[in-house]
Amino acid sequence: MIRALIIDDERLARQEIKGLLKNFPEIEIVGESGVVDEALDMIDKLSPDLLFLDIQMPGKTGFELLEELDGRAPEVIFVTAYDEFAMKAFEVNALDYLMKPVEEDRLANALEKIKKRLNSRKEPTEVASDGKLEINDQVFLKDGEKCWFVELEKVRLFESEGNYVRVYFDDQRPLILKSLNALTDRLSEKYFFRASRKHILNLRWINKVETWFNGGLLVILKDGTKIEVSRRQSVKLKEMMAL
Amino acid sequence: MEASRNYYKAQILGWSVYIMISTAVFILSGTELNLSVFGGIYLVFALGLIVTHLYRMAIIQLGWLDFDLFKIAPRVLAACILLAIGFHWIYLNILNLAFGWNKVFLWNDQNLFAWAMLFFIWNLIYFAYIFFQRYRKEEIKNLKLEAARNEYELRRLRDQMNPHFIFNAMNTIRALIDEDPNKAKGAVTQLSNVLRSSLQTGKHELIPLERELQIVKDYLDIERMRYEERLIVEFDIAPETLSSSIPPLMLQTIVENCIKHGIAKLPKGGTIVIRSLSNSDYTEIEVLNSGQYVANSDSDSTLGLENTRNRLDLSFGKRAWMTIGNQDDETVKTFIHIPKTTTHDTSIDH
């Protein structure tokens, strides 16, 4: 069962998607919303697997909604009538989208893709009780016109740059408007370690740890990046590594 | 630049051909090739180059290049004769000086005729090139003009069609087919009306306000189905204004912008009020919508405003104007002042 949430400011547009989804019994509609802020609450409470998301909505756009997500990002199928700007973004970033009025075949195709992705995603070994982001969760990142859905597993490093944080994954390094402190609170401590005031690193990406000046440590990641660990955090890291 | 380079090439080449032909003629006719014969040939070559080059400067100075064929032909004929006479006179004098001859200028000298023919051929080639270039330039200009016109037409059509509106309307209608089939039927008719009007009325310079209001009503009815309780529409139209002439789809464009920049951005929606007032010699139309006007918020709508102003200007000149601004913290007011004109209604459908 895929639990879906429909977000569109027009009631009839939501109605239309609900009507189309009647032919897909594996989709359970857990809710609908026409207001972005309300939708954010619903995503928090219901943690749906899939969003049907309109782009142009009063107040905030669909992209802005995704940027404001606190928890993991669900799978998303964008639904829009005609918006050259958004269409370009979909194409450039290989996002799933449907055009209104929605063709049933295309909907079926999009759902098929989503199903595959949901199945291949490894289930968390244990359910996160604290609601923090686990290693298998995906997040939505947006930097200018570019956007990504990234599994945290792939993220090696978060680096603070003023009011922004640079996120390192694959060969990308987008800049997002977030504070490192806020991220520390959201990321599971089992996988992510606050190395210093500047860095959060993914423990699974550590290749080597060397001793550094003044009892500090130097972590070398699998891609060769060297990160200094502050003295206080070094003690903590040693404890963690020593079990 | 390229034309000028071609000119020099042609000059050298042309006069070289003259040397070759003359030499060949002398050889074939068995004339003894002495210094004076070669001197004569090369003198023609050098003199020809100089004279025709000066002649070309004169052509350019006199502006012959812009003349049409009928103006050029007599001038060229006259020029050929004059050039031949002048050329012959200089030619004789130089030869006399060089070889100690004593030849006199004779009007029946057959050389005079030969020079005239030579200059005529020169002119033929020169002006053929000029006319060919001119034709090509014209051709390119026409093609460019046509491309610009096509692009404008395409843009006009696309702007008129407003794809965002159409596809949203289609989607709304799809949903209504299940929910309220009768309403769906009405919506199809209204959408057809809007599409037909935008295709047809664009051709007219002016249409009566009554007809424009019908388009606006159909359009707003469809948008009301989409936005439901979030869009409230009020009309307050003075009956005397119904026959006033306005540029087609002008009010429609304004109302579309009210939706796009006003209602669509407000989570709770808002109201659009369309009001018309009449006076003995002008009509005033006022459109109020919820929202706030931000100048230059995006270039697209600035362009739209500019376009509306241009159309008013084209139809009425300084006697019509349009203003847009914030009436208060939550209302935008668009105001149009149009002189009353008695136009026959050419736009009624039969």
Interface residues (C-beta under 8 A of the other chain):
Chain A: D9 E10 R11 L12 A13 Q15 E16 G19 V35 Q56 P58 G59 A81 Y82 D83 M99 K100 P101 V102
Chain B: P163 H164 I166 F167 N168 M170 N171 T172 R174 A175 L176 D178 E179 M225 R226 Y227 E228 A264 K265 L266 P267 G269
